[in-house]
């Protein structure tokens, strides 16, 4: 029984994978009840709208035990869309 179930499941998966070819089918119904079906491949192009901010002044620092440290000293953050972001870090 397990073998038969495995064969049926494998056949269903094979049909499902073979049926997914990446085409988009659009069915449009007009006023005369004629159906027009078009199939086309679609390529999606994305443009980066929200770019990452740029951190300036980030360097390695030597810190000694019990020394007070301001980790944001000398660091500035800017972004092309938002401008100066240093106060928000």
Backbone torsions as a table, in degrees:
resi	resn	phi	psi	omega
1	UNK	NA	-38.7	179.4
2	UNK	-66.0	-36.4	179.8
3	UNK	-65.5	-42.7	179.9
4	UNK	-64.4	-43.2	178.2
5	UNK	-62.0	-42.1	178.3
6	UNK	-63.9	-39.9	178.7
7	UNK	-66.3	-43.8	178.9
8	UNK	-64.2	-44.2	179.2
9	UNK	-63.0	-42.3	177.5
10	UNK	-62.9	-40.3	178.6
11	UNK	-65.0	-41.6	178.5
12	UNK	-64.1	-43.0	178.3
13	UNK	-64.7	-39.2	178.4
14	UNK	-62.5	-43.6	178.0
15	UNK	-65.5	-40.7	179.6
16	UNK	-64.4	-41.8	-179.9
17	UNK	-71.1	-40.5	179.9
18	UNK	-66.7	-29.9	-179.2
19	UNK	-78.2	-15.5	-179.0
20	UNK	-93.8	91.5	-179.0
21	UNK	-107.1	2.6	176.4
22	UNK	89.3	-0.1	178.0
23	UNK	-79.5	149.7	176.3
24	UNK	-109.1	126.1	179.2
25	UNK	-106.8	128.9	-179.6
26	UNK	-119.6	119.7	178.7
27	UNK	-106.5	122.9	-178.4
28	UNK	-116.9	133.4	179.1
29	UNK	-109.9	121.4	179.6
30	UNK	-97.0	-176.0	-174.2
31	UNK	-69.5	-20.2	-178.5
32	UNK	-93.1	14.7	-179.7
33	UNK	57.6	23.3	170.5
34	UNK	-87.7	141.9	-179.2
35	UNK	-107.1	128.6	177.6
36	UNK	-114.8	129.1	-178.0
37	UNK	-120.1	128.1	178.2
38	UNK	-123.9	144.1	177.6
39	UNK	-126.7	132.2	-179.9
40	UNK	-147.7	149.4	173.1
41	UNK	-83.8	138.4	-177.4
42	UNK	-118.7	132.6	175.1
43	UNK	-111.5	126.4	-179.4
44	UNK	-99.1	125.0	177.7
45	UNK	-112.1	126.2	179.7
46	UNK	-111.7	145.1	173.8
47	UNK	-116.9	142.7	-176.3
48	UNK	-78.5	112.2	-178.4
49	UNK	-92.4	-47.6	-176.1
50	UNK	-103.2	93.5	-178.5
51	UNK	-81.1	156.3	180.0
52	UNK	-69.0	147.5	176.7
53	UNK	-71.1	158.6	-179.7
54	UNK	-106.5	126.0	178.5
55	UNK	-98.3	122.5	178.0
56	UNK	-112.1	146.1	176.8
57	UNK	87.8	9.1	-179.6
58	UNK	-81.0	117.6	179.5
59	UNK	-139.7	165.6	173.2
60	UNK	-73.8	142.0	179.3
61	UNK	-128.5	149.6	176.7
62	UNK	-99.0	123.0	-177.1
63	UNK	-122.6	135.3	179.8
64	UNK	-102.4	156.5	-180.0
65	UNK	-58.2	135.9	179.8
66	UNK	66.7	16.9	177.5
67	UNK	-94.2	133.9	176.3
68	UNK	-74.9	135.6	-174.4
69	UNK	-130.5	132.6	171.0
70	UNK	-104.9	100.9	-174.6
71	UNK	-69.0	-17.0	-179.7
72	UNK	-96.8	2.5	-179.6
73	UNK	-64.2	124.8	177.7
74	UNK	81.7	5.1	-178.2
75	UNK	-102.5	130.6	174.4
76	UNK	-122.6	148.7	-179.5
77	UNK	-128.9	127.1	178.3
78	UNK	-131.7	156.9	-179.9
79	UNK	-140.9	142.4	-178.0
80	UNK	-63.0	-37.6	-178.2
81	UNK	-85.0	-39.2	-172.0
82	UNK	-99.5	-13.6	-179.5
83	UNK	81.2	-137.3	-177.3
84	UNK	-74.8	124.2	-178.1
85	UNK	-121.5	10.7	-174.1
86	UNK	-59.2	-38.4	-177.4
87	UNK	-71.0	-16.2	-178.6
88	UNK	-94.5	-1.0	-178.7
89	UNK	-85.4	NA	NA
